[in-house]
Amino acid sequence: MSLTRYVSEVPTREARNFSRGLEHLNMTNRFSMAKIDAVAVKRTAIVDGVVLVAKRGMEGVGLLSQLEQQMSAMIPGSTNRLAFIADRAVLAVGDVVSDTVREMRYL
């Protein structure tokens, strides 16, 4: 079924207005899709950044824990002091990860 038959029966001015309306709707739709794509790309980059910082933080905490255990085994008298230093370092790493999440939320 062809629209040509119906369009030829519609007055020319109305057909042009209808055509312009469809074109405007099409452009609005394209603009909305581009906007959604831009937001998705930005959010994905933020997630990637947070994951990278968290991953590095976890690796650092793992290394600190391993080093703490090794040193405690070599020097048993220093276990409490080493635990204190490791705990402080782990808290600092956690603060960095938290700050990163907070800062990236407002990008």
N, C-alpha and C positions, 0 to 999 in steps of 0.2 A: 504494500500500500504506500503510495507516494504522498508527500506533503505538498507537492507542487500543485495538485488540484485544489487543495484548500487555500494555499497561499495566493493563488491567482484570484480567488474570490474575495480576499481581504483587501481593503483599500491600501494603497501604497504607503501612505504615511503611517498607518497603524502597523504595517508589516515592518517598516524600518524601525519604529519604536520598539516593537517586539524583539527584533534582531539586536538592537542596541542593548536592550535589557538582558538578553541571553549572554551577550559578550561581556557585559559588566559583571554578571553573576559568575561567568567563567573566570574572569580576571581576579575577582574576589576570592574564589575558591583556590586558584593558583597561589595567590598571596598568602592565604591561610596555611596552605600546605608547606610553603617555603618557610614560614614562620615556625611551624611545628618542627620541621627538619632542623632548623637552626637551634631551637631549644634542646632538641634531642642530642645534637652533637655537643653542645655546651655541657649538658648534664653528664653525658658519657665521659667527657674529658675530666670533669670534677670527680666522678667515681673512680676513674683510673688513677688520678692523683692521690686520692685518699687511700686506695688500695696499695699503691706504691709506698707511701709513707708508713702505713700499718705493717706492711710486709717487712720493710727495713727495720721497723721498731721491734717486731717479733724476732727477727734474726739477731738483732743486738741483744735482746733480753736472753735469748737462748745462749749466745756466746758468754754473756755475763754469768749466767747460771752455771755453765760448764766450767768456766774459769774459777768461779767461787768454790765449786766442789773440789777441783783439782788442788787449789791452794790450801783449802781446809784440810785435805788429806796430807799435804806436805808439811803444813805447820798447824797442828791441831789447836794450839793455844790461841790462834788468831781467828777462829771460826766466828765468834760473835762480831768482831770488828769487820771481818769480810762480809758477813751477812748485812751489817748496817750499811756499808758502802754500796753493796749490790742492790739493796732495797731502795736506797736513795736514787741510784742510777735508773732503776726500773720505773720509779715514780716520775723521774724527769722525762724518760722516754714516753710514758703515758701522757704526760702534759703536752709534749710536742705533738703527739697524735691527736689529742683533743683540740689543741689550738688549730691544727691543720683543718680538722673537720669544721670547726667554727668559722675559720677564715674563708674556706672554700664555699661554705653555704651562701655567702654574700657576694660571690663573684657573678 
